[in-house]
Amino acid sequence: MTLKNATVVSSAGLHARIVSMLADCVKDYAGTAEIIWGEKRTDIKKMLGLLAMAIPAGAVVTVMVNGPDEERMARALVNIVEETH
């Protein structure tokens, strides 16, 4: 299991385009990938679940990845959260 923190940089928070990019990144991944924010957590493949979390700009989320090549997958997901506006 790999855990990495990421800060949401988009002024609109974790919006639909970013959520779509996250889901696309993991859609063929053999393992599991989740976003955790406070008490809330959801599978990254579940776009509606991510949008329902209503994660705002500046929030620090945790990316949790289990499976093959999890370190690379976690880095890719963190990059999307921290570099997409």
C-alpha positions in Angstrom: 0.0 0.0 0.0 1.3 3.5 -1.0 -0.1 6.6 0.6 0.7 10.1 -0.7 -0.7 13.5 0.2 -1.7 16.0 -2.5 -3.0 19.6 -2.3 -5.8 20.5 -4.6 -4.5 23.6 -6.6 -7.5 24.2 -8.8 -9.5 27.3 -7.7 -12.6 25.3 -8.4 -11.6 22.4 -6.2 -11.7 18.8 -7.5 -14.0 19.5 -10.4 -15.3 17.3 -13.2 -12.4 17.6 -15.6 -9.9 16.7 -12.9 -12.1 13.8 -11.7 -12.3 12.5 -15.2 -8.5 12.7 -15.6 -8.1 10.7 -12.3 -10.6 8.1 -13.4 -8.9 7.7 -16.8 -5.5 7.3 -15.2 -6.7 4.3 -13.1 -9.3 2.7 -15.4 -7.0 -0.1 -16.6 -5.1 -0.3 -13.3 -5.1 -3.8 -11.9 -5.0 -2.6 -8.3 -7.2 -0.2 -6.3 -6.8 3.5 -5.9 -8.8 5.7 -3.5 -8.9 9.4 -2.4 -9.3 10.1 1.2 -10.3 13.5 2.6 -11.1 13.8 6.2 -13.7 11.1 7.1 -14.6 10.6 3.4 -13.1 8.2 1.0 -14.0 6.8 -2.4 -12.6 4.6 -5.2 -11.1 6.9 -7.9 -12.8 4.9 -10.6 -16.2 6.1 -9.2 -16.4 9.6 -10.6 -19.7 10.5 -9.0 -18.4 9.5 -5.6 -15.4 11.8 -6.1 -17.6 14.7 -7.2 -20.0 14.1 -4.3 -17.1 14.6 -1.9 -17.0 18.3 -3.0 -13.3 18.7 -2.3 -12.5 22.4 -2.3 -9.4 24.3 -3.5 -6.5 24.1 -1.0 -7.7 20.8 0.5 -5.1 18.2 1.3 -6.2 14.7 0.2 -4.5 11.4 0.6 -4.1 9.1 -2.4 -4.0 5.4 -1.4 -3.0 2.9 -4.0 -2.7 -0.9 -3.6 -1.4 -3.2 -6.4 1.3 -3.6 -9.0 3.5 -0.6 -9.6 1.6 1.3 -6.9 4.3 3.9 -6.4 4.2 5.0 -10.0 0.4 5.1 -10.0 0.3 7.1 -6.8 2.8 9.7 -8.2 0.7 10.0 -11.4 -2.5 10.7 -9.4 -0.8 13.2 -7.1 0.6 15.0 -10.2 -2.9 15.3 -11.6 -4.3 16.8 -8.4 -1.4 19.2 -7.8 -0.8 20.3 -11.4 -4.2 20.6 -13.0 -6.2 23.9 -12.7 
